[in-house]
Amino acid sequence: MTALTAARIRVARTHAQGLAGEPATSVAGAVRRVVGLQAQDVRASRLAVRARSMGLTRSDVDSAVTARRVVRTWAMRGTLHMLAAEDLGWIVGLLGPRFAKGLAGRRRSLGLDEATCERGLAAIKAVLTGSEPLERPELVTRLADHGMPLDPATQAPAHLIGYAAMCGLVCRGPETGADEPTYVLVEEWVDTPPAVPAETARARLARRYLGGSGPAGAEDFAAWSGLPLGESRAAFAAIADEVECRDAPGGKPLFVLAGAGQDEETAGPQVRLLGHFDGYLLGYRSRDLAVPARYDRRIQTGGGFVMPAVLVDGRAVGTWRQTRARNRLVVAVEPFTTIPRRVLPALRAEVADLGRFLDVPVELDLRR
């Protein structure tokens, strides 16, 4: 069993995630590589693509959504993710019913019992069939016209729409100019292949997860996917002949796909500006390898809110935020400790690339 140091795990994971090494050259490629990117924050999901690609722009991400090459819907852990269009059907088919069932109590508290939800699905399908993508307020208005009134001042509309997505009926369409989401029928928006048996889908998800996040263990897969640990271990067992085991610090074995490059070398420090909720910081059971323990509260500030992070060779060295100043974007970096001088050129280059991606002049404000 080959042993891995903490540093080697970070290097391998950043390469697997596309944060180092060969970058993606398409939006769908960046998304497909890691199975899916967090998308509850539209702006952050664009930044997650930027960090894993080369030469793309914000408009390229939006165009990929409009062209239906990538789709935003509820997937891993029951949260919004951006998926490659061809992956939507089998991932939602595997995970959607589980998370829909888990939220049944919350829906009932909002007046959405099982019978009401079924009427809601029928109404949503009637409203969206042959329709242009609809924003939530317009969808709610039209649902009322179809005998399905929902109080827009409550969470009932969000939960009914989320339920419809987890059932595979709807997904998000393109955002409007104000980054407001729209909704469409899955069957009219993308081509979905036939259903996949649950055991096959779990094994496929585990294989894809290791390809885009390894080295990792079954506990990491469970934390990332939201599947129970027992099912996650079974998924790993199903692909046992496709993986290699690595001894890791702490005594817990980690796994990689057989033949996957785990000895990557990178010239110079690799700096990435990760946006809110980046999958590198949410894709494992623990962030201990990526974030020094004493600074973890500066990355996850409470309520599941994960801050934008400055990553150097796979390790968070600070947080960052962007503000507008006249016609410029100011990127304020707040390091945990002093950033070494050798890292500064790569940091400046990363800030410049952010400006290129967003098509705006940018400057670095490095806090001391």
N, C-alpha and C positions, 0 to 999 in steps of 0.2 A: 504494500500500500504506500503510494507516494505521499510524503508529508508536505503540507502547505503552511507557510507562515502567514501571519495576518496581512503583511504587505503583499504577498503573492496572491492572496484571495482578492484583495482590492484591485490589483492589476487585472486579474482574470475577469472579475465581475464588470469592471469598466469596459473591457474589450467586448465581453458578451453583450453588454447593453448598448454598444455603439458609441459610448462616451470617450473611447480611445481607439486607436487603430483605424481600420478602414471605415469611413463614415458612409451612411446611406446617401443615395443621390436622388431619392424620391420620397415623398411623404409616406406613401403606403409601405415602402421598404423600411423606413425608420420605425413605423408602427408595428409592422409584421414581425420585425426582428425581436421585439420584446413582448409579443402577443398583443398587448394593448397598452395605451398610455392613459393615465388619469385625465379626466376631462370634465370634472365638475366645475373647473375654472377654465373658461374658453381660452383666455389669454395665456394661462400657464400651459395649457396643452400645446399651444403653438410653440412656446419656448422649449418644451420637451422635445419637439421635433427638431428645432434648431440645434439643440445640444447634441443630437445624434445624427446630424446630416452635414452636408457641405454644399454651399452654393444656393440653397433654397431660401425663399423669402416668406414673410407672413402671408402674402397673397397666394403663394403656392399651396399653403396649408388650406386656406379657404377654398381655393379652386379644387383641391382634391376632395373636399367635402361636397361641393356643388356637383362635381363630376361623378360622385358616388363611388370613388375609389376607397375612401375611408368613411366610416359611419360612427356616430356617437350614440351609445346606448348604455343601459345598466348591465354590468357584467360582473367582473371579479369583485367579491365582497359585497355585491349588490350596489356598487357605486358606479357612477358614470365613467365610461372609458371610451377612448377612440380605438376602434378596431378596423383592420382591413376588411373590406366589404365581404370577401369570400369566407371570412371567419365568423361573421355575425351569427349565422344560423346554428352551427353546432355548439358555439360557446353559450349563447343564450339558451339553447335547448338543454344544455347540461346544468347551467347555474341558475337560470331564471326561475324555474319552479321552486327551487329550494329557498331562495330569498323571498319570493312572493309569499310562500307559506309562512316564513318567519315573520313577515310584517302583517299577517292577518289580524292580530290583536290591535295593532295601531289603526288599521283600516276600520275595524269595527267601532273603535272609539270615535271615529270621524263619521259614522253612519254608513259605512261601506261594508255591509255584511256580504256574504258570498253571493246571495241572489242579486243584490244591488250591483255588485261588481260585474256579474255576468250581463246584466242589463246595460251597464256602462260600456262593456266591451262591444256589445252589439251597436250601441249608439255611436261610439267612436268610429267603428268601421263604416257605419252609414255616413257619418259626417265627412270622413277623409277619403272615401272611395271617389276617385276621379278628381280630387281636390288639389289645389296648389298647397304647398307647405303652409301650415297655419301656426301662428303664435298662440301661446296658451290662452290669453284673454279671448281671442276670436274662437278658439276651439271650445272653450267653456260656454260662450254665448250660443254657439250652434248646438252644443249638447243639450242646452236647456230647450231649444226649439224642437229637439227630438225626444222630449220627455225625460231628460236626465239633468235636472237642475243641481248645480253644485255651488256652494257658497264660496266665492272667490276670496273672501277674507280669511278662510281657513286653509288647512293643508289638504283638504279633500281633493281638490283638482290635481295637485302634485302627486298624491298617492294613487289616485285612479290611473293617471297617465303612466306612472312608474309601474303599476301592476300590469297595464296593457303592454308595456315594453318587455317586462319579465316573462309575459306569456308569448312573446314573439310577434305581437300584433303591430306595434308601432316602434319607431326609432326616431331620433332627431334628424331633421333635415338641415339645410344650411342656416347659419345664423344671419340675422338681419344686420343692417349697417350699424346698429347700436349694440351688436353682439347679443341680441335676444334670440333664444332658441325657437325653432319651429319644429313641427311634428308631421310625420308622414306615415303611411302604411308601409310596413316592411315588404309585403308582397308586390307593391307597386314601385318600390324604390330600388331594391336590389334583387338579384337572382340568388336564391338560397338553395343549396343542394339538399338532397334527401336527408332525413333525420339520421343521426348516428347513435348506435346503442351507447348507454351511459358508460359502460366499462371501456369501450373504445374511445369515447370522448375524454374520459379521465386520463387514460394513458397518453392520448395525443396532447392534452393540455400539459401534463407533466413533462413530456418530451420537449414541447415548445418552451416551457418555462425554463428548463435546464439550458436549452440552447441560447436563451436570451438573458439569463440571470445567473447561471452557474459560475462557480461551484455553490451548491446549495443542498439542503437536506429536506426531508419530508416535512419537518416542522416549518421550514421556510415556505414551502409550497402551500401548506395549509393556511399560513398567515396571509399569503399573497392572494390565494384564490378564494378563501372563505369556505373551502371544503373541510369536513371533519378530518381530524388527524388520522383516524383509521382508514378512511377512504383515500387520503393522501398517501399513506404508506402502501396501500394496495396498488395505487397508480404507479408508484415507484417500483414495486415488485413486478408489475406487468411489463416494465421496460428494463428489467435487470440485465438482460443480455445486451443492452444498447448503451450502458453507462459504465463508468469507471469510478472507483471509490478513492477518495483522498483523505488522509488523516489530517485533522485540523486542530488548531489550538483549542484546549478545553476538552479534548478527547472525543468529540462528536464527529463522526465521519461526514464528509460532504461528497457530493456526486457531480460528475460532469458527463456530458455525452462522450462516448468513446471516440477518440480521434480528435476531439476538440482541442485547439491550441491553448495550452495553459502556461506556456513559457514565453509569452509575448514580451518583447522588449520595446520600450518607447524612448525615443530620443528627447531629452529635456523634460521639464515638468509639464504634465498635462493638466490644464486648467479648464474648468467648465463652470459656467453660471447656470445653476439649476433653478427652475421656477418653483412656485408653490406646488406642493403635493407631488414632487417628482418621484417616479417609480423606483429610482435607485435608493431612495430613503424610505420607501413604503413596500419594497418588494421582498422583505425578509422578516423573520420573526423578531430580530433585534437589529438596532442600528449601531451596536457597539463597535463594529469594525470600521464603520464609516464616520461616526461622530464621537469624539472624545466624551466620556461620560459627564465630565464636569460642565460641558457646554450643551448637553442634550436639550435642556429647557430653553435654550436660545433657538433651537431648531424646531422643536415641537412645543409651542407656547401654551397649549391647552385646547381642549375641545376638538382634538384631532387636526388642529391647524398646523401644517408643516410649512415653515418659512423657506423662502428662496435661499439657497446655499452656494457658497463659493467652494468648489471642489478642486483639490490639488492632488493628483495621483490617487484619486479615489477616496480621499479623506477630507471631510469638511473642515475648513480653516476659518470660516466666518459666514456672515449673512450679507445680503445685499438688497437694495431696493432701488426703484427707478422713480424719478420725479421729473416733471417738465419745468424747464426754466427758459422763458421766452420761446425761442424756436428750437431748443436743444433738449436732449434727454440727458439727465445727469444720473449716473449710476454710482450710488453711494455704497461703498464696501466697508463693512464694520468687521474687521478681523478679530478672531478670538485672542490672538497674540500677534506679535510683529510678523508680517509676511516676509520671508527671506528675499533679499535683493534679486537672487537668481530667478525668482518666480515672477517678478514684476513685468518683464517683457511679455510673457505669455498671458498674464492677466490683462495687460493693455490690449493685446491682440484679441482676446476674447470679448472685451468690452466693445472694441471696434466692430467685431463681427455681429454683435447684438445690434448695433446701430445700422449695419448693412442690412440685416434681416428685417428690421422694422422700418427701414428707409427713412432714417432721421439722423441728423448730426448728434453725436454723443460725446460725452466727456466723463472721465473717471474722477470720482471724489473719494480718495482713499483715506478713511478715518484712521487716526493714530491712537 
